[in-house]
Amino acid sequence: MAFATRPAQVVGPADWLRKTPTGRALFYTAALVFLAMVLRGSNFGRPVRLPQETHRRGTLEYITAIANLTRRAGHRSSVLHHYHNQLKRKIGRRYRLDPTVPDEQYVEMLAHLNTHLDSGPIAANPA
């Protein structure tokens, strides 16, 4: 016994597009036209012009703002400590010294390596 398939009920345009052969053909045709336009590179509207010149803040303005924020927050000691560590690291990289040693020993090792260095003023001004 063969079962007969019932024709689907069409209620509204969305059902007509999905359930009828003519609606599906229109849908596939629209999809193919869209795909062809995308592959061909057609524009869908007028091109939008980019702004000619963008205003950017200068690096000096950024540095000044950070310095003012640090000053107002009262981070003077932490900034000095940071500069102290940076200086020890950079000098230590040049002379191959360990920047983690205490300051007195560091200055002695530096004076031993560089004979032109006057270690008196350096040792007299601890961080």
N, C-alpha and C positions, 0 to 999 in steps of 0.2 A: 504494500500500500504506500503510495507516494504522498508525501505531505505537500500541500500547496502553500507557498509562501504568501503571506498577506502583503499587500502594498502598504508601505509605511504611511502613517498619517502625517500630513504636512500642516503644521500650524505656524504661520508666520514666515518672514523672509529668511531667518536664520535656519530654520528647518528645511526650507526650500533649497538653500545653498548646500546644505549637508546631505540631504536625502534624495534629491533628484539628480539624474544624470546631467541635465542642462545646468543646474546650479553648480555641481562639481566641476563641470567643464569651464564655467566662468571663473570659478575660484582658481583652478590650475592655470588658466590663461593669465589671470592677474598676477599670480605668483611668478610665472615665467617672464612676463613683461618687467616686473620689478627686478628679478634676478638679472635679466639682460641689461637693465639700466645700471645696476650696481656694477656688473662686470665691465660695462663700457665706460664707467666713470662719469656718468652724467650728473650734473648738479641738480639738486632739488629746489634750489632757490638762488637768490642773488648772493654773491660772495660777500662775506662780512670782512670789512677792512680792519686790520690790526692797528692799534694805536701806534703812531709814528715814534713817539718818544715817551718812555716811562720815567717818572721821577723817582730816583733812588736816593736814599740817604747816604751820605759820605761815611767813610770809615772813621774819620775823626769825630764825627757826631756820635757814633756808636761808642767809641772809646770814652768820650767825655761823659756820656750818660752813665756808663757802667762805673766810671770813677766817682761820679757824684753820688750814685746809689751806695757804693761801698763806703764813701766818706760819711754820708748821712746815717748809715746803719751802724757806724762805729766799729768797722772791721779793720782798723789800722794795724793792730797787732797781728792779725792773721795774714794780712797782705804783706807786712814786713817779713813774717816767717816764711811765706811762700817765696818772696824774692830772695831771701837768704838761702833757702834750699835750692832754688833754681841756679843761683850763682855758684854754689858749691858743686852742683852737678856739672855745670858747663866747664868750670875750671878743672874739675876732676876728670872730665872726659878728655880735655886737652893734655893734661899731665898724667893721666892714668892713675888717678887717686880715688880712693874709696870715699864717697861723700857721706857715709854714715859714721865716720870716726868723729870724736869730739873736736870742737873748733880749735882748741889749743894744739892738739896733735896734728890737725890738718894744716894749720899755719906753719908749724915746724917742718912738716914734710914738704910743703910748698916752698919754704925758704931754702930748704936743702937742695931742691931741684932747680930753683931759679936763684942764682947768686946775686942778681941785681935787685931782688925784691927786698924792700925794707919792711921786715915783719913787725917792727915796733908799733906803727900806727894801726896796723890790721889787728894785732893782738889787743891793743888798748881799746878798741871799739867793738865789744861783743854785740851780738844781735839781740 
